[in-house]
């Protein structure tokens, strides 16, 4: 398979032991899938930090948010009503729970490689009953002098898209749930098209249809409609089980270029690309047949959930695309691509 990523030799850039837990009694299990943006001349990432209590022999314990803080739930690991086949999700007495609780944490860098936590910036945590299992995988879009933060909001009510906005990263407006369950992977375009906001998102269906990429439009960036399915999974290919958007599409002379993730039935996550029409992004012009990045390095193949490269944040400087990505659901890494090379790898006429 083709892999045209030039990985940072410093990878992994961040691992769980590089950060402190948010509070006593929790430990950081994973660092995942940062949103990325430029602010005050520096590269910033909004990394997903997944935490849980230290695990005891014979028990599985996990945290859940409530109005007062965090509840710790414990279940005997040999309980016959417990299904723990997936390290990310457990099922107990007919209900699903996440094994970790995620929040979003700001870090910044002068060189885009070494990241530190600056003082004076708070953690972003779940708010209200639709975010009790945490918030995850934030995409950041800068538009109209404001940063739009779309993220996955998780609770017993399902997986939905939440939105917060800010101008200074200290004061936030909470817009609540903008797309209800089951939905995630929402990336807002960083330009309006004919006066409208556009966004990619990913509804999920277990009975009919599939995990496909959809397009939506909005008059104000908050209320979304006119949804259209634009990219589907492909049988017998590397993205046959699910596809989802990465960060905001990149405007090029050929069209809107989107880096997306795809997974197969063995849960291996790779990166690919597709191209949308500049004036009508519901028209998909081209798509890569093969992935442009495949999990091959040890830190991508082995980890909390192995064989994963997953991005929802990047920086564009001329032809160079710097992608920050989650590796094996445990580390934050970086790689560069040539935008021209990605465009050259697209196949026209086979976008579906």
C-alpha positions in Angstrom: 0.0 0.0 0.0 1.1 3.6 -0.7 2.2 5.6 2.3 3.5 9.1 1.5 3.6 10.4 5.0 7.0 11.8 6.3 6.8 11.0 10.0 8.5 13.2 12.5 11.7 11.5 13.7 10.8 12.8 17.2 7.6 10.7 17.3 5.8 10.1 19.5 5.6 13.8 20.4 3.5 13.1 23.5 2.6 10.0 25.5 0.5 9.5 28.6 3.5 9.9 31.0 4.3 13.3 29.6 1.2 15.0 31.2 -0.2 15.1 34.7 -3.6 13.7 35.5 -6.4 16.3 35.9 -7.0 15.3 39.6 -5.8 12.9 42.3 -7.1 9.4 42.0 -7.0 9.3 38.2 -4.2 8.2 35.8 -3.8 9.1 32.1 -4.4 6.1 29.9 -4.3 7.7 26.5 -3.5 10.8 24.6 -5.5 11.0 21.3 -6.4 12.9 18.2 -5.7 16.6 18.8 -7.4 19.6 17.2 -4.8 22.0 15.8 -4.7 25.8 15.3 -2.4 28.8 15.2 -2.7 31.4 18.0 -0.4 34.2 18.9 2.2 33.0 16.5 2.4 29.5 18.0 1.2 26.0 17.1 -1.5 24.9 19.5 -3.1 21.5 20.0 -6.2 20.6 21.9 -5.5 17.1 22.8 -7.9 14.5 24.0 -6.8 13.2 27.4 -8.4 9.9 28.5 -8.2 9.1 32.2 -9.4 6.4 34.6 -8.7 5.2 38.1 -5.7 2.9 38.7 -7.1 -0.6 38.1 -7.4 -3.1 40.9 -7.0 -6.8 40.7 -10.3 -8.4 40.1 -12.2 -5.2 39.4 -12.8 -2.8 36.5 -13.3 0.8 37.6 -14.2 3.8 35.4 -15.2 7.4 35.9 -18.5 9.1 35.0 -19.2 12.9 35.3 -22.0 14.2 37.5 -23.1 17.7 38.6 -20.8 17.5 41.6 -17.7 16.1 39.9 -16.9 12.5 39.1 -18.4 9.2 40.2 -16.2 6.1 40.2 -18.0 2.9 39.2 -16.5 -0.5 40.0 -17.6 -3.9 38.7 -16.1 -7.3 39.5 -14.2 -8.4 36.4 -15.7 -11.9 36.6 -19.3 -10.6 36.8 -21.2 -12.7 34.2 -23.2 -9.6 33.1 -20.0 -7.8 32.2 -18.7 -7.7 28.6 -15.2 -6.3 28.4 -14.0 -7.5 25.0 -13.4 -3.9 23.7 -10.8 -2.0 25.8 -12.6 1.2 25.0 -16.2 0.3 25.9 -17.7 -2.1 28.4 -21.3 -3.4 28.5 -22.9 -4.1 31.8 -26.5 -5.1 32.5 -27.6 -3.9 29.0 -25.9 -0.5 29.3 -22.7 0.7 27.7 -19.9 2.7 29.5 -16.6 4.1 28.4 -13.6 2.6 30.2 -12.1 6.1 30.3 -13.3 9.7 30.8 -11.9 12.2 28.3 -11.4 16.0 28.5 -9.6 18.4 26.1 -6.3 20.0 27.1 -4.4 22.9 25.5 -0.7 22.7 24.8 1.4 25.0 22.6 4.7 24.9 20.8 7.2 27.3 19.2 8.5 24.8 16.7 5.6 22.5 16.2 7.4 19.6 17.8 7.9 20.2 21.5 4.6 21.0 23.3 4.1 22.3 26.8 1.1 23.3 28.9 0.8 27.1 29.2 -0.4 28.7 32.4 -3.8 30.4 32.5 -5.7 28.1 30.2 -8.3 25.8 31.7 -9.2 22.2 30.8 -12.3 21.7 28.7 -14.5 19.1 30.3 -18.0 17.8 29.7 -20.9 20.0 30.6 -24.4 18.7 31.3 -26.2 15.4 30.9 -25.2 14.9 27.2 -21.5 14.9 28.1 -21.3 12.7 31.2 -19.0 10.2 29.5 -16.7 13.0 28.4 -15.8 15.0 25.3 -13.5 13.8 22.6 -11.7 14.4 19.3 -12.1 18.2 18.8 -11.8 19.9 15.4 -10.9 23.6 15.4 -11.9 26.0 12.7 -11.0 29.7 12.6 -13.7 31.7 10.9 -15.2 35.2 11.3 -12.6 36.1 14.0 -13.7 33.3 16.1 -12.6 29.7 16.8 -15.2 27.0 16.4 -14.6 23.8 18.4 -16.7 20.9 17.3 -16.3 17.8 19.4 -17.8 14.4 20.2 -20.1 14.5 23.2 -20.7 11.2 24.9 -23.3 10.1 27.4 -25.7 7.3 28.1 -28.0 9.2 25.6 -25.6 8.5 22.8 -22.7 10.0 20.8 -23.4 13.5 19.5 -21.7 16.7 18.1 -21.1 19.6 20.6 -20.0 23.1 19.8 -18.1 25.8 21.8 -16.7 29.0 20.4 -14.0 31.4 21.6 -11.9 34.3 20.6 -9.2 34.1 23.2 -9.2 30.5 24.5 -10.2 31.7 28.0 -13.8 32.7 27.6 -16.1 30.1 25.8 -19.6 30.2 24.5 -21.3 26.8 24.9 -23.7 26.2 22.0 -24.7 22.7 23.3 -25.5 19.8 21.0 -25.6 20.9 17.4 -26.1 17.5 15.8 -27.9 14.8 17.8 -26.9 11.1 18.2 -25.6 9.1 16.6 -23.1 11.5 15.1 -19.4 12.5 15.3 -16.4 13.6 13.2 -17.7 17.1 12.5 -15.4 19.5 10.7 -16.5 23.0 9.8 -15.1 24.5 6.6 -12.8 27.5 7.3 -14.5 29.6 4.7 -18.1 30.4 3.8 -19.3 29.3 0.4 -21.8 31.6 -1.2 -22.5 33.1 2.2 -23.2 29.8 3.9 -21.3 27.7 6.5 -20.5 24.1 5.6 -19.5 21.1 7.6 -18.7 17.5 7.2 -20.0 15.0 9.7 -20.6 11.3 10.2 -23.9 9.7 11.2 -23.9 6.1 12.1 -26.3 3.3 11.4 -26.1 -0.3 12.6 -29.2 -1.6 10.7 -29.4 0.2 7.4 -26.8 2.2 5.5 -23.4 2.6 7.2 -20.8 4.9 8.7 -20.5 7.5 5.8 -19.4 11.1 5.5 -22.2 13.6 5.1 -22.2 17.4 4.2 -24.4 20.0 6.0 -24.9 23.7 5.5 -25.9 26.5 8.0 -26.8 30.2 7.9 -25.0 30.8 11.2 -22.6 28.0 12.1 -24.9 26.7 14.8 -28.1 25.4 13.1 -27.4 22.8 10.5 -29.6 21.3 7.7 -29.7 20.2 4.0 -27.7 17.1 4.9 -26.3 15.1 2.0 -24.3 11.8 2.0 -21.2 12.4 -0.1 -18.6 9.7 0.8 -19.4 6.0 1.5 -17.4 3.0 2.5 -16.1 0.7 -0.2 -16.4 -3.0 -0.2 -13.1 -5.0 -0.3 -11.0 -1.9 0.3 -9.0 -0.5 3.2 -12.0 1.7 4.2 -14.8 -0.9 4.0 -16.2 -0.5 7.5 -16.3 3.2 8.3 -15.1 6.6 7.1 -15.0 9.9 8.8 -13.7 13.5 8.3 -10.4 14.7 9.6 -9.9 18.5 10.0 -11.3 21.4 8.0 -11.0 20.8 4.3 -8.1 22.6 2.6 -8.8 25.0 -0.3 -6.7 24.3 -3.3 -6.9 25.3 -7.0 -8.4 22.0 -7.8 -11.1 21.9 -5.1 -11.6 21.4 -1.3 -9.1 18.7 -0.3 -10.2 16.6 2.7 -7.9 14.2 4.6 -10.2 11.5 6.1 -9.8 8.3 8.1 -11.1 4.9 7.0 -11.3 1.6 8.8 -11.7 -1.9 7.7 -13.5 -4.8 9.4 -10.4 -5.6 11.4 -10.5 -2.1 12.9 -7.3 -0.9 11.2 -7.5 2.9 10.7 -5.6 4.5 7.8 -5.8 8.0 6.2 -7.0 8.8 2.7 -8.1 11.9 0.8 -11.0 13.1 -1.4 -11.7 16.3 -3.3 -14.8 18.4 -3.4 -15.9 21.1 -5.9 -15.1 24.6 -4.7 -18.5 26.1 -5.3 -20.6 23.0 -4.6 -18.8 20.8 -2.1 -21.6 18.2 -2.3 -19.9 17.2 -5.6 -17.0 14.8 -4.9 -14.6 15.0 -7.8 -12.0 12.5 -6.8 -10.7 10.1 -4.1 -7.6 8.1 -3.3 -7.9 4.4 -4.1 -5.2 3.5 -1.7 -4.5 5.1 1.7 -1.9 7.9 2.0 -0.9 6.8 5.5 -1.0 3.3 7.0 -0.1 2.3 10.6 3.3 0.8 10.3 5.5 2.2 13.0 5.7 0.4 16.4 3.9 3.3 18.2 1.1 3.1 15.6 0.7 -0.7 15.6 0.9 -1.4 19.3 -0.9 0.6 22.0 -4.2 1.0 23.8 -6.0 0.2 20.6 -3.4 -0.8 17.9 -3.2 -0.4 14.2 -4.5 3.2 14.2 -3.5 6.5 12.6 -6.3 9.1 13.1 -6.2 12.8 12.5 -8.5 15.7 13.1 -5.9 18.5 13.1 -3.4 20.0 10.7 -1.4 23.1 9.7 -1.0 24.3 6.1 2.1 26.2 5.0 2.3 26.5 1.3 2.6 23.0 -0.2 3.5 21.5 3.1 0.7 19.9 5.2 1.7 19.1 8.8 -0.7 16.5 10.2 -0.9 15.8 13.9 -2.4 12.5 14.6 -3.3 9.9 17.2 -1.3 6.7 17.1 -2.7 3.4 18.5 -5.2 5.4 20.6 -2.3 6.3 22.9 0.2 8.8 21.5 0.2 12.1 19.7 2.5 12.1 16.6 3.3 14.3 13.6 3.9 13.9 9.9 4.2 16.0 6.8 2.8 15.6 3.4 3.1 17.4 0.1 -0.4 18.7 -0.9 0.7 18.4 -4.6 1.6 14.8 -4.0 -1.8 14.1 -2.4 -3.6 15.8 -5.3 -1.6 13.7 -7.7 -2.7 10.5 -6.0 -6.4 11.2 -6.4 -8.4 9.2 -8.9 -11.1 11.1 -10.8 -14.3 9.5 -11.9 -14.3 6.9 -9.1 -15.2 9.2 -6.1 -17.9 6.9 -4.8 
